[in-house]
Amino acid sequence: MLKKFIHLLFLPCSEATLLMEKQNAETISKKENRRLALHLKICKWCRAYQQKLKILDDILKRKCSHKKENEINPSDIQEFKHEVAKKLDL
């Protein structure tokens, strides 16, 4: 009961997840950072979400650093369109 009250009084989970996203983008204020830290101390679900968010962010950063591997050729697009059309029987 006390945790639910603290959740609602200080920072709901929906706002906490938004602040975590802002924190990853490094656009969080000191006040928001304190509120988030307090919320994370009492909410195990948001702590788990933050850990998963960090893992996904690291994966995306690694993937984006290999731009040459991620480039899409026009021939790949045409091949993809052809495969989709074939599966739709067009």
Residue frames as a rotation matrix with the C-alpha (Angstrom) as fourth column:
MET 1
0.567 0.824 0.000 0.00
0.824 -0.567 0.000 0.00
0.000 0.000 -1.000 0.00
LEU 2
0.481 -0.463 -0.745 2.78
0.159 -0.789 0.593 2.40
-0.862 -0.404 -0.306 0.93
LYS 3
-0.595 -0.752 0.284 4.66
0.386 0.043 0.921 1.70
-0.705 0.658 0.265 -2.31
LYS 4
-0.125 0.638 0.760 1.55
0.980 -0.038 0.194 2.42
0.152 0.769 -0.621 -4.38
PHE 5
0.803 0.424 -0.418 1.09
0.526 -0.834 0.165 5.72
-0.279 -0.352 -0.893 -2.56
ILE 6
0.071 -0.877 -0.475 4.74
0.063 -0.472 0.879 6.67
-0.996 -0.092 0.021 -3.07
HIS 7
-0.538 -0.207 0.817 4.45
0.765 0.287 0.576 5.69
-0.353 0.935 0.004 -6.76
LEU 8
0.284 0.778 0.561 1.54
0.913 -0.397 0.088 8.03
0.291 0.487 -0.823 -7.29
LEU 9
0.815 0.046 -0.577 2.89
0.367 -0.812 0.453 10.82
-0.448 -0.581 -0.679 -5.11
PHE 10
0.064 -0.918 -0.391 6.41
-0.042 -0.394 0.918 11.06
-0.997 -0.043 -0.064 -6.50
LEU 11
-0.421 -0.286 -0.861 6.50
-0.854 -0.195 0.483 9.67
-0.305 0.938 -0.162 -10.02
PRO 12
0.623 0.665 0.411 4.27
-0.447 0.734 -0.511 7.20
-0.642 0.135 0.755 -11.87
CYS 13
0.013 -0.634 0.773 5.88
0.361 0.724 0.588 4.44
-0.932 0.272 0.239 -13.94
SER 14
0.625 0.273 0.732 4.71
0.773 -0.084 -0.629 6.03
-0.110 0.958 -0.263 -17.20
GLU 15
0.942 -0.325 0.090 6.70
-0.311 -0.940 -0.138 9.17
0.129 0.102 -0.986 -16.44
ALA 16
0.401 -0.831 0.387 9.66
-0.378 0.235 0.896 7.17
-0.835 -0.505 -0.220 -15.15
THR 17
0.226 -0.302 0.926 10.00
0.723 0.690 0.048 5.29
-0.653 0.658 0.374 -18.44
LEU 18
0.860 0.098 0.502 9.86
0.431 -0.667 -0.608 8.58
0.275 0.739 -0.615 -20.33
LEU 19
0.789 -0.602 0.123 12.62
-0.581 -0.666 0.468 9.99
-0.200 -0.441 -0.875 -18.12
MET 20
0.267 -0.699 0.663 14.73
0.125 0.707 0.696 6.89
-0.955 -0.103 0.276 -18.78
GLU 21
0.479 -0.034 0.877 14.44
0.871 0.137 -0.471 7.51
-0.105 0.990 0.095 -22.50
LYS 22
0.934 -0.135 0.332 15.39
-0.068 -0.976 -0.206 11.16
0.351 0.170 -0.921 -21.98
GLN 23
0.622 -0.735 0.269 18.32
-0.414 -0.018 0.910 10.05
-0.664 -0.678 -0.316 -19.83
ASN 24
0.261 -0.501 0.825 19.60
0.674 0.707 0.216 7.88
-0.691 0.499 0.523 -22.68
ALA 25
0.513 -0.015 0.858 19.41
0.748 -0.481 -0.456 10.92
0.420 0.876 -0.236 -24.95
GLU 26
-0.435 -0.750 -0.498 21.26
0.900 -0.356 -0.250 12.93
0.010 -0.557 0.830 -22.26
THR 27
-0.543 0.317 0.777 18.55
0.061 -0.908 0.413 15.59
0.837 0.272 0.474 -22.02
ILE 28
0.376 0.679 -0.631 17.48
0.676 0.265 0.688 15.08
0.634 -0.685 -0.359 -18.42
SER 29
0.242 -0.236 0.941 17.62
-0.437 -0.892 -0.112 17.81
0.866 -0.384 -0.319 -15.77
LYS 30
-0.802 -0.597 0.016 19.02
-0.248 0.308 -0.919 17.35
0.543 -0.741 -0.395 -12.27
LYS 31
-0.422 0.736 0.530 15.53
-0.845 -0.108 -0.524 17.50
-0.328 -0.669 0.667 -10.76
GLU 32
0.551 0.630 -0.547 14.24
-0.802 0.581 -0.139 14.85
0.230 0.515 0.825 -13.16
ASN 33
-0.144 -0.715 -0.685 17.29
-0.302 0.690 -0.657 12.71
0.942 0.112 -0.315 -12.46
ARG 34
-0.871 -0.139 0.472 16.62
-0.484 0.068 -0.873 12.85
0.089 -0.988 -0.126 -8.69
ARG 35
0.040 0.976 0.212 12.95
-0.932 0.113 -0.344 11.97
-0.360 -0.184 0.915 -9.19
LEU 36
0.495 0.076 -0.866 13.89
-0.614 0.735 -0.286 9.06
0.615 0.674 0.411 -11.43
ALA 37
-0.563 -0.782 -0.267 16.50
-0.298 0.494 -0.817 7.78
0.771 -0.380 -0.512 -8.97
LEU 38
-0.661 0.402 0.633 13.93
-0.690 0.005 -0.723 7.85
-0.294 -0.916 0.275 -6.16
HIS 39
0.428 0.869 -0.248 11.40
-0.894 0.368 -0.255 6.02
-0.130 0.331 0.935 -8.30
LEU 40
0.224 -0.413 -0.883 13.95
-0.494 0.733 -0.468 3.37
0.840 0.541 -0.040 -9.30
LYS 41
-0.787 -0.518 0.336 14.71
-0.526 0.277 -0.804 2.69
0.323 -0.810 -0.490 -5.63
ILE 42
-0.456 0.683 0.570 11.12
-0.582 0.256 -0.772 1.63
-0.674 -0.684 0.281 -4.98
CYS 43
0.587 0.766 -0.261 10.03
-0.664 0.272 -0.696 0.14
-0.463 0.582 0.669 -8.32
LYS 44
-0.196 -0.683 0.703 11.54
-0.096 0.727 0.679 -3.20
-0.976 0.066 -0.209 -9.35
TRP 45
0.480 0.450 0.753 9.66
0.676 0.358 -0.644 -3.17
-0.560 0.818 -0.132 -12.67
CYS 46
0.989 -0.126 -0.081 11.19
-0.150 -0.825 -0.545 0.10
0.002 0.551 -0.834 -13.78
ARG 47
0.184 -0.966 0.183 14.65
-0.685 0.007 0.728 -1.07
-0.705 -0.259 -0.660 -12.69
ALA 48
-0.066 -0.142 0.988 14.20
0.410 0.899 0.157 -4.13
-0.910 0.415 -0.001 -14.93
TYR 49
0.827 0.422 0.370 12.99
0.516 -0.311 -0.798 -1.89
-0.222 0.852 -0.475 -17.76
GLN 50
0.761 -0.589 -0.272 16.04
-0.580 -0.806 0.123 0.35
-0.291 0.064 -0.955 -17.35
GLN 51
-0.127 -0.826 0.549 18.40
-0.300 0.559 0.773 -2.63
-0.945 -0.067 -0.319 -17.60
LYS 52
0.144 0.258 0.955 16.70
0.751 0.600 -0.275 -3.86
-0.644 0.757 -0.108 -20.77
LEU 53
0.971 0.227 -0.073 16.76
0.145 -0.806 -0.573 -0.34
-0.189 0.546 -0.816 -22.18
LYS 54
0.359 -0.918 -0.168 20.52
-0.690 -0.382 0.615 -0.13
-0.629 -0.105 -0.770 -21.66
ILE 55
-0.260 -0.425 0.867 21.06
0.200 0.855 0.478 -3.48
-0.945 0.297 -0.137 -23.37
LEU 56
0.488 0.535 0.690 18.93
0.785 0.076 -0.615 -2.47
-0.381 0.841 -0.383 -26.37
ASP 57
0.929 -0.174 -0.328 20.65
-0.237 -0.958 -0.163 0.90
-0.286 0.229 -0.930 -26.59
ASP 58
-0.012 -0.989 0.147 24.09
-0.498 0.133 0.857 -0.76
-0.867 -0.063 -0.494 -26.63
ILE 59
-0.138 0.026 0.990 22.98
0.613 0.788 0.065 -3.15
-0.778 0.616 -0.125 -29.38
LEU 60
0.798 0.519 0.307 21.59
0.565 -0.465 -0.682 -0.31
-0.212 0.717 -0.664 -31.49
LYS 61
0.682 -0.618 -0.390 24.75
-0.526 -0.786 0.326 1.76
-0.508 -0.017 -0.861 -31.04
ARG 62
-0.286 -0.810 0.512 26.88
-0.139 0.564 0.814 -1.17
-0.948 0.162 -0.274 -32.19
LYS 63
0.108 0.414 0.904 24.65
0.825 0.470 -0.314 -1.81
-0.555 0.779 -0.291 -35.20
CYS 64
0.947 0.319 -0.029 24.64
0.260 -0.818 -0.514 1.85
-0.188 0.479 -0.858 -36.22
SER 65
0.356 -0.889 -0.287 28.42
-0.474 -0.437 0.765 2.07
-0.805 -0.137 -0.577 -35.97
HIS 66
-0.576 -0.492 0.653 28.68
0.277 0.634 0.722 -0.46
-0.769 0.597 -0.229 -38.82
LYS 67
0.104 0.704 -0.703 27.02
-0.463 -0.591 -0.660 1.75
-0.880 0.394 0.264 -41.43
LYS 68
-0.491 -0.337 -0.804 28.57
-0.870 0.141 0.472 0.01
-0.045 0.931 -0.363 -44.42
GLU 69
-0.990 0.138 0.024 27.07
0.137 0.990 -0.030 -3.29
-0.028 -0.027 -0.999 -43.35
ASN 70
-0.375 0.909 -0.182 23.66
0.477 0.021 -0.879 -1.67
-0.795 -0.416 -0.442 -42.82
GLU 71
-0.569 0.159 -0.807 23.42
-0.609 -0.741 0.283 0.12
-0.553 0.652 0.519 -46.16
ILE 72
0.137 0.714 0.686 20.57
0.251 0.645 -0.722 -1.01
-0.958 0.271 -0.091 -48.38
ASN 73
-0.890 -0.452 -0.058 21.18
0.014 -0.156 0.988 -1.41
-0.455 0.878 0.145 -52.08
PRO 74
-0.247 0.826 -0.507 18.44
-0.910 -0.377 -0.170 -0.63
-0.332 0.419 0.845 -54.62
SER 75
-0.406 0.068 -0.911 18.75
-0.548 0.780 0.302 -4.18
0.731 0.622 -0.279 -55.92
ASP 76
-0.961 0.070 -0.268 17.96
0.254 0.610 -0.751 -5.48
0.112 -0.789 -0.604 -52.42
ILE 77
-0.573 0.793 -0.207 14.80
-0.428 -0.505 -0.750 -3.35
-0.699 -0.341 0.628 -52.35
GLN 78
-0.140 0.504 -0.852 13.68
-0.975 0.080 0.208 -4.67
0.173 0.860 0.480 -55.73
GLU 79
-0.677 -0.166 -0.717 14.35
-0.147 0.985 -0.089 -8.23
0.721 0.046 -0.691 -54.65
PHE 80
-0.929 0.363 -0.077 12.34
0.126 0.113 -0.986 -7.67
-0.349 -0.925 -0.151 -51.47
LYS 81
-0.305 0.844 -0.441 9.42
-0.791 -0.483 -0.376 -6.22
-0.530 0.234 0.815 -53.46
HIS 82
-0.282 0.135 -0.950 9.54
-0.763 0.568 0.308 -9.18
0.581 0.812 -0.057 -55.82
GLU 83
-0.892 -0.095 -0.442 9.47
0.149 0.860 -0.487 -11.67
0.427 -0.501 -0.753 -52.93
VAL 84
-0.734 0.672 -0.093 6.53
-0.135 -0.278 -0.951 -9.89
-0.665 -0.686 0.295 -51.27
ALA 85
-0.161 0.678 -0.718 4.60
-0.967 -0.253 -0.022 -9.76
-0.197 0.690 0.696 -54.54
LYS 86
-0.534 -0.115 -0.838 5.31
-0.452 0.876 0.167 -13.44
0.715 0.468 -0.520 -55.11
LYS 87
-0.958 0.171 -0.231 3.99
0.287 0.546 -0.787 -14.33
-0.009 -0.820 -0.572 -51.65
LEU 88
-0.450 0.836 -0.314 0.87
-0.296 -0.472 -0.831 -12.22
-0.842 -0.281 0.460 -52.28
ASP 89
-0.313 0.243 0.918 0.42
0.751 0.655 0.083 -13.84
-0.581 0.716 -0.387 -55.70
LEU 90
0.427 0.409 -0.806 0.41
-0.097 -0.866 -0.491 -10.55
-0.899 0.287 -0.330 -57.58
